[in-house]
Amino acid sequence: MENNETKAEGYYKPDTTDRFIISAFSGRNLWWRYIVMGVLPFIVSNTIGAIPLFVVIAISRMKGKLVLSGSMPDFAASGINLNLAFALMVFPFILALLTMIFLMKPLHGRKFISVINGGIPVRWSRIFISALVWLVISAVYLYFSIKASPSDFVINNTSGSLYVIAILALVLIPFQAAFEEVLFRGYLMQGITILAKNRWVPVISTSVMFGLMHSFNPEIDAYGFWTMLPQYVFFGLVFAVPTMLDDGIEIAIGAHAANNIFLSIFLTSKASALQTPALYLQVTNHPWKEFAGLAACSAVFLVVMFIIYRWKDLRKLYEHVEVIPEPVPVN
């Protein structure tokens, strides 16, 4: 039955070398397998992974100290150490990533590395280079934002806890970013390519799904669904472009991790999904102005990536994916 399932998918006939897309057509790919893999990591992360944070919140509630900000606990006001809360909020993502790693082979019959870059060794240099570029762009943008509107920012933390959050962010955030990139830009992008038989549908659809997943963030309560959703979707598109052009998600992982690490250490706000004792607190937010800043920073980032990696075949963002039947041996 498994062999018939594999053969029913046919195989991809690429015009150019394209490991990332080719690997999507290997193994077992019936639709229900993608439902299982798409749902189970969230079940694990929101049950087992959420237990430590739930215990801490429950203790705060029993002591009568729990303070809510919208639908989320205000950890600082509740007397919960922000570094502890940060670690407990990121921990579920580690379990979600491990769930995907352990399920890939038994569920799909292919190696986990296939959703990273089609099966070659991880290109670590791409992760570190994209992270460095994103960090530099973010630092420059924050510097000029503070210069332009100094009243919007206040020094929030200069104590030793800043070093603690820096270490925690550097250790834990890469797992959180890797899970989201593996799920959306890796696994689901490949799966939707099989279904749609083209490239533009997975690029757009995974970005929309990425945005909808983040619609549970507290920024939605603070600034509104239709204000924040376009920013999340745009963020997904920024990472989908290098994924397709570069045949892998390493660049997306690096930039995504760098973005979240930078915010965790250097900039927070009352509506931040990850409440941290960051260096600066943004007391006044301008969501649409910041969206424009994100767009400008993203454009610079993509231009730099184009220059470094010399992508030339833009058809990888929209071209048709040709699937032809498995050849039948002649007796």
Residue pairs with C-beta under 8 A, 6 or more apart in sequence:
2 28
2 109
5 28
5 29
5 30
6 26
6 27
6 28
6 29
6 109
7 326
9 25
9 29
9 194
9 323
10 25
10 323
10 324
10 325
10 326
11 25
11 323
11 324
11 326
12 18
12 21
12 22
12 24
12 25
12 321
12 322
12 323
13 322
13 323
13 324
14 21
14 22
15 319
16 313
18 118
18 247
18 316
19 117
19 118
19 119
19 120
19 247
19 248
20 117
20 118
20 190
20 243
20 244
20 247
20 248
21 118
21 190
21 193
21 199
21 247
21 321
22 118
23 110
23 114
23 115
23 118
23 119
23 190
24 114
24 190
24 191
24 193
24 194
25 194
25 323
26 109
26 110
26 114
27 108
27 109
27 110
27 114
28 107
28 108
28 109
29 108
29 191
29 194
31 195
33 107
33 108
34 187
34 188
34 191
36 103
36 107
37 100
37 103
37 104
37 107
37 108
37 187
38 183
38 187
38 188
40 99
40 103
41 95
41 96
41 97
41 99
41 100
41 179
41 183
42 96
44 95
44 96
44 99
45 92
45 93
45 95
45 96
45 99
46 92
48 95
49 91
49 92
49 93
49 94
49 95
49 96
50 92
52 88
52 91
53 85
53 88
53 89
53 91
53 92
56 80
56 84
56 85
56 88
57 66
57 73
57 78
57 80
60 66
60 73
60 78
60 79
60 80
63 79
65 78
65 79
66 73
66 78
67 73
67 74
67 77
67 78
68 74
69 77
69 218
69 270
69 271
70 218
70 221
70 222
70 271
71 218
71 221
72 218
73 80
73 85
74 275
75 81
75 82
75 85
75 275
76 82
76 275
82 161
82 165
82 275
82 276
82 277
83 161
83 164
83 165
83 168
83 276
83 277
85 275
86 165
86 168
86 169
86 172
86 264
86 274
86 275
86 276
87 168
87 172
89 274
90 168
90 172
90 173
90 175
90 176
90 274
91 172
93 175
93 176
93 179
93 180
94 172
94 175
94 176
94 179
96 179
96 183
97 175
97 178
97 179
97 182
100 112
100 179
100 182
100 183
100 187
101 112
104 110
104 111
104 112
104 114
104 115
105 111
105 112
111 119
113 119
113 120
113 121
113 122
114 190
115 182
115 186
115 187
115 190
115 249
116 122
116 182
116 186
116 248
116 249
116 250
117 123
117 247
117 248
117 249
117 250
118 247
118 248
122 250
123 248
123 250
124 250
126 246
126 248
126 250
126 251
126 254
126 309
127 250
127 251
127 253
127 254
127 257
128 254
129 251
129 254
129 308
130 242
130 250
130 251
130 252
130 253
130 254
130 255
130 258
130 301
130 305
131 254
131 255
131 257
131 258
132 258
133 255
133 301
133 304
133 305
134 254
134 255
134 258
134 259
134 262
134 301
135 258
135 261
135 262
137 297
137 300
137 301
138 258
138 259
138 262
138 297
139 262
139 266
141 293
141 296
141 297
142 266
142 267
142 280
145 152
145 153
145 293
146 152
146 153
146 280
149 284
151 283
151 284
152 282
152 283
152 284
152 285
152 286
153 280
153 281
153 282
153 283
154 280
154 281
154 283
155 279
155 280
155 281
156 268
156 277
156 278
156 279
156 280
156 281
157 277
157 278
157 279
158 279
159 277
161 277
162 265
162 277
162 278
162 279
165 264
165 265
165 276
165 277
165 278
166 265
168 264
169 260
169 261
169 264
169 265
169 276
170 261
173 257
173 260
173 261
173 264
174 253
174 257
176 257
176 260
177 253
177 256
177 257
177 260
178 253
178 257
180 210
180 213
180 256
181 239
181 249
181 252
181 253
181 256
182 249
184 206
184 207
184 209
184 210
184 236
185 206
185 236
185 239
185 240
185 243
185 249
185 252
186 243
186 249
188 202
188 206
188 209
189 202
189 203
189 206
189 240
189 243
189 244
190 202
192 201
192 202
192 205
192 206
193 199
193 201
193 202
193 321
196 202
196 205
196 321
197 320
197 321
197 322
197 323
198 318
198 319
198 320
198 321
199 244
199 316
199 317
199 318
199 319
199 320
199 321
200 317
200 318
202 240
203 237
203 240
203 241
203 244
203 317
203 318
204 237
206 236
206 240
207 233
207 234
207 236
207 237
207 240
208 233
208 236
209 236
210 232
210 233
210 235
210 236
211 229
211 230
211 232
211 233
211 235
211 236
212 229
212 232
214 228
214 232
214 273
215 225
215 228
215 229
215 232
217 228
217 273
218 271
218 272
218 273
219 228
219 271
219 272
219 273
220 228
220 229
221 271
222 270
222 271
222 285
223 271
223 285
223 287
227 287
227 288
228 287
230 291
231 287
231 290
231 291
231 294
234 291
234 294
234 295
234 298
235 294
235 298
238 255
238 298
238 301
238 302
239 249
239 251
239 252
239 255
239 256
240 252
241 302
241 317
242 251
242 252
242 302
242 305
243 249
243 251
243 252
244 316
244 317
245 309
245 311
245 313
245 314
245 316
245 317
246 305
246 309
246 311
251 305
251 309
255 301
260 274
263 272
263 274
263 278
264 274
264 276
264 278
265 276
265 278
265 279
266 278
266 279
266 280
267 278
267 279
267 280
267 281
267 282
268 274
268 275
268 276
268 277
268 278
268 280
268 281
268 282
269 281
269 282
269 283
269 285
271 285
305 311
